[in-house]
């Protein structure tokens, strides 16, 4: 069945890079997403990658996709206190993002001085 | 960017009453909207897909008579929790699909429901 897994917690020092990892089971995923959720708030789409891409970079964010291993990662360069949040990995089945999105459990990123 | 709002942002109600939550796409039209439920410290679970002008499609295990969805216009979907009970207390999040070069779901800020 469909499953998306992430580690629950990550703690990094301010200014260091954060790497959040995610694995998924369904090889037919066509879109893979990273969302950010701050306390008490909804989800903010950070970035997404098509399944036919290996990497996508957007300012401080770098997404790497290893389709063979069904592994997705999000790297945040120069992590700041404002990056503290829960980060959800998600996959979309089917051929467009109109399809159902399956979310991982979320990784809580905390920043230490 | 695309903006999706929800109203109310939080609500407290007595057990047995019904609560309506609105989801609006403010700067685009959305034929399709989605309703999710999030328990504390857990992930989002899709409850149903709301289609403008037609019946919603519910996920397995979601009671359609308890969670009534109405998508009467291209900018508004409503979720009504009928005869709410304490176990319905949760964070409800909607998303609206903006279709274009790349179809993207935009999420609302969520509604926290507490049933006493």
Contacts between the chains, C-beta under 8 A, distances in Angstrom:
chain1	res1	chain2	res2	distance
A	35	B	107	7.5
A	40	B	110	7.7
A	40	B	112	7.6
A	41	B	109	5.7
A	41	B	110	6.7
A	42	B	4	7.9
A	42	B	6	7.6
A	42	B	93	5.4
A	42	B	107	4.6
A	42	B	108	5.3
A	42	B	109	4.0
A	42	B	110	4.5
A	43	B	44	7.4
A	43	B	93	6.7
A	43	B	95	7.8
A	43	B	107	4.1
A	44	B	107	7.4
A	45	B	104	6.8
A	45	B	105	7.6
A	45	B	106	7.1
A	45	B	107	7.4
A	48	B	104	7.7
A	88	B	43	6.7
A	88	B	44	7.3
A	96	B	103	4.7
A	97	B	97	7.2
A	97	B	102	7.3
A	97	B	103	4.5
A	97	B	104	5.6
A	97	B	105	5.8
A	98	B	32	5.9
A	98	B	97	5.3
A	98	B	99	7.3
A	98	B	103	5.1
A	100	B	46	5.9
A	100	B	49	7.4
A	101	B	34	7.7
A	101	B	46	7.0
A	101	B	105	6.6
A	102	B	46	8.0
A	103	B	43	4.5
A	103	B	44	4.7
A	103	B	45	7.9
A	104	B	43	6.2
A	105	B	42	6.8
A	105	B	43	4.8
A	106	B	42	7.9
A	106	B	43	5.7
